[in-house]
Amino acid sequence: MARSPRWRRRVLLMAGLAAAGMSLASLIQLSGDPDLNGSTIRERRQRLESAEKVIRLGWTAWADAELVSLMAEQLIEEHFDVPVDRVMADIGVQFESVARGDLDLMLMAWLPVTHQEYWQRVHDRVEDLGTIYTGRLGLVVPEFVPKNQVRSIADLADQGIAARFQNRIQGIDPGSALNDGTRAALTAYRIHDMQLVAGNLAVMAASLRQAIDTRRWIVVTSLIPHWMFATDRLRFLEDPLGVFGGTERIHGLGHAGFSQRYPQIAAFLGRFEIPSEEFSELMLAARQSSTGEAVRGYLAQHPERVRYWITGAIGDCSEATCPQP
């Protein structure tokens, strides 16, 4: 595989704390969210401190990461009776911490492209526990933008097409991988009449909403999974040069020896997979209520899937045999 462009080495919305020379202790902090069973933060800390074994699960402050880590925490604690300490950390710190054994798990390894540099550094010191869901980065337009006029990123090089988009691409945070990738795409496709406008995820979503409501052409930097794909008909512009890469698989990683220490939990994580289209719906539910409520609702709606994740059993199940969320 060819070496990725520089922007691929950066993660979405990375805080940049590591570059500032801050210590591991300052980069990692305990999540303050109460668990799904309603335990207070103090009660949770007491349970973690008194437990013989604790799984330290790294997560990053991204909406998808919060959902996956909270769901995994809930299922591991309830069905395998091992407390989970969710630890918030920069994504690069997570890779290194899992490799060293400072963290037991991380569930946000975007492979094979987005996080390939981190993976190359630690792949022989971690266990790949399998794919949890799929994702993609790129440029997105509403479905009403005619595909016979704008199919590919390359079409943005046409001055007339650029003018229909008001000569702008609505981006997210200035230091994000999406914005870096968009700048690389503007160069690769020789697009001279489009300007990348930085903002954040909220600004991007609001701009897209306004444009859709008025049927105005707009192109934004976006990713899946994202709740916008559950509310509107959107499509990615084709990327024939592969600047953004293709479909990414988001893997769970454990420290070396994790599957020997926790064979049942490793088997569960190997089966723990959420369909992409459902993930966007799950993110929308979290936006409309809360992460905890969305996770509880999803688990309640999919008892057969939960049973398969936990036990490997396939098929319908009765109330007595399905795990209860």
N, C-alpha and C positions, 0 to 999 in steps of 0.2 A: 504494500500500500504506500502510495506517495505520501511524503511528509505533509502534514496539514498546514494551511496558511496560519500566520501568526494569530489571527483572531480566534481560531479554534481552541487555542490554549486557554482562553479566558472563559469563564463560566457566566451564565446568565445572572446579572445583577450582583456580581461579586463585590464584596465590600472593600476589598483591597487591604484588609488589616494585616495580612501576612507580609505584604510588601513594605508595610510601615515598621516591621521589625517587632511586632507585638508577640508576646509569649503564647504558648499553647493554652495556658490557663486563661488568658484574656480573650483568646479566640473562641474558646468553648464555654458555653453556659448552659445551665439546666433549663429545659423548657418549663415555663411557669403554668402551663395549662393544667387544669384539673383533669383527671382521667375520665373515661366514659362511664365508670361506675359511680362517679360523684365524689370520689375521695378528695379531700382538701390537699393542698400542697404539703402542709405539715405532716398529715397522715401518710401521704405517699413517701415523703422523705424518711419517715420512721420505718416504714415497711421495707424500703430499699436498704437502709442501713442495717437492719436486723436480718436480712436474707442471707442464706449461705451462698447462693449463686445469684448473680445479677447480669443480665444482658445489657450492655451499653450500646445503644443504637444511635448512630449519628444521623442528623438530618439538617437540612438547610431551609431557610425561611422562604421557600417557594410554595405556592398553593398545592401543587401536586405532591411535593415532598411531605408536606404536613399531613395530607390525607393518607398517603401510603404508610408513613411511619406510625400514625395514630391507629390505623387499622391493624397493622402488624402487632403493635403493642397490645391492643385489645385482645387479639386472637391468641397470642403467645401466653399472655398472663392467664387468660380464662381457660385455655384448653391444655396448656403444658405446665401450668403452675410455676412459671419462672418469672419473677418481676423484671420489667424492662425500664431502664433509665434512658429516656430520650435526651440526647445531648446535642444541642445546636452548635454547628461548626461550619466554617467555610468549607466548600467542597474539596479543595486541594488538601486541607488539613485532614478531612475524613479519609481520603485515600491513604495518606501516610500513617494516620493513627490506626486504621484497620491493619495495615501491613505490620506495624510495630506491636499490635495487640493492645494498644491503649483504648481502642474501640473494638467491640465484637462484630458489629454489623454496620453496613451502610446500604441504602436501598435506592441510590440515585446515580449510578454509574451509567452515563450516556455513552453507548458504544455502538459501532466501532470507531466513530470519528470524533465527536464533540470532546470527549475526555480521553482521547487516545494517548496523549502525552503522559497524563497521570497513570494510565493503565500500563504503559510501557515501563514505567518506573517500578511498579509494585506487583505486576502480574504473577511473578514467581513466589510471592510472599502472601498471597491471598487466595481464597477459594471463591470461584464464580458459582453462585447459588442459583443462577438462572434468570430469565427475563420476567419482569413483572408487568410491563406494558410497553407500548411503542410510542415514539414521538417524532417530531419533525420540526425543523426551523426553516424559515424562508419568507418570501414576499407573498402577500395575500390580497386578493381583491374580492369584492362582492360578486356573487354569481351572475348578477344582471349585467356586468361588464362583458360585452360580446366576446366570446372565445375566439371567433374568427378574426377579431381585430387584435386582441391581447391574449395570447396563449402562453408566451414565454417572457422571461426577464429580458431577453434580447429585444423584444418589441418596444421596450421603453426607450431604446436608442432613437426611435423615430420622433422627430420634433413635433409632429402633429399629435401623436399619441401622448407624448410628455405633456403637451399643453392641455389635453383633456383631463389629465391628473393634476392640473395647476402646477406642473413642474416640481412636485414635491412628493416625497415618500415620508409618511409619518412613522417615526421610529419610537424606540423606548429609551431606556436610560443610556446616557452617553458612553458608559464603559461596558455595555452589555455585549455578549457574543452576537446577538442579532444585529446590533448597529455596526459592529466591526465587520460582520459578514456582509452587510449591505454595502458598506464602503468598498469591500473587496469585489463585490459584484458589479458596482458602478465602474470600477476600473477594468475588470475582466471583460465586460460586455461593451466597453467604450461608450458608456452612457454619459453624455456631457450636459444634458438639459434637465436633469432631475437633481433636486437637492434633498439630502437626508435631513429631516428636522427631528432633533432629539426631544424626548419628553419622558414618559414613563409608561408602564402598562396601563394605568388608569386613563392617562391622556390619549393613548393610542385607541383604547376601547371606546372612549367617549367620541373621539373624532370619527371612528368607523360608524358608530351608532348614528351620529348626526348626518353623515354622508348617505347612509342607507335610507334614513327617513326621508331625505330629499332627493333620492335617486341620483346622487352625484357620484361621479367616478372618484375612487380613492384607492391608493395602494398603501399597505401598512406592513411593517415588520411584525411577524407573529409566529406562533408555535402551536403545536398540538402536543399534549392535550391542553385545551383552554375552553372555558365556559362559552366563549363567543360562538364556537362551532356547534353548540347546542341550542343557540337562539337564532342564528341566521345561516343562510346558505352562502358559504364562502368557498373559495378555492385557492390553492397555491399556484403561483405562476411556475411553469416548467423551468427547470434549471439545467439545460443541456450540458453546460460546462462543469456541473457538479460543484459549484462554489459552496453551496450550503450543505452538500452531502445529500444522502437520501434518507430513508426511514431509519431512525435510530432505535435501538432496543435498550430499555432502561433495566439494568441488572442489579441484583442484590449481591453484595460481596461480604464475605466473612473472613476473619483472621485465619491463618493457617491452623488447621486442627479443629476448626469450629464444628465440622460435621461429625468428628469423633466425639467431641464433648457433648454436643447436642444433636444426636442423629435424627430424632423425631422432628425437631424444629427445622433442621436443614432440609428434611424431606418435605415438610410443610412449605417452606420457602421455595422449593423447587417446583411446587404445584401452584403457588400463589401468583396468579396471573389475571389481570383485569382487562377485558376488551377495550380497545381504544375509544370506540364510540361511546361506551358506557362511562368511560373516565371523564369525558367532557360533560356528560350529564351529571356526574357526581360532583364535579367542580361547580357547576351551576347551582346544584342543591346546597352546597356549602356556602356559596355567595348569598343565596336567598335566606339561609338560616344560620347555621354555624357548622364548623368542621365536624364537631362531635355529633350533632344531629344528622348530618349527611352520612357519616360513617355508620351510625346506628341504623339509619333507614336502609342503607345499601345492604348491610348484613342481614337485616330482617327480610328483605325482598329476595334474597338469593340463598335460601337454606341449603339447597342441594349442592350449590357451588362451594359453600362454606364447608359442608361435610366432605366434599372431595378434597379441598385444600388440607383439611385437618387429617383425614383418614386415608385418602386415596380411593374411597368407595365412589362408584359411579351409579347414577340412576336416581329415581324418585325415592323420597324418604318420608316416613311418617313423623308426626310431632315428637314421638318418643325417640326416634333415631337421628333426627336432624339436630345439630348443635344450635342452641338458642343464644342469640346475641344479647 
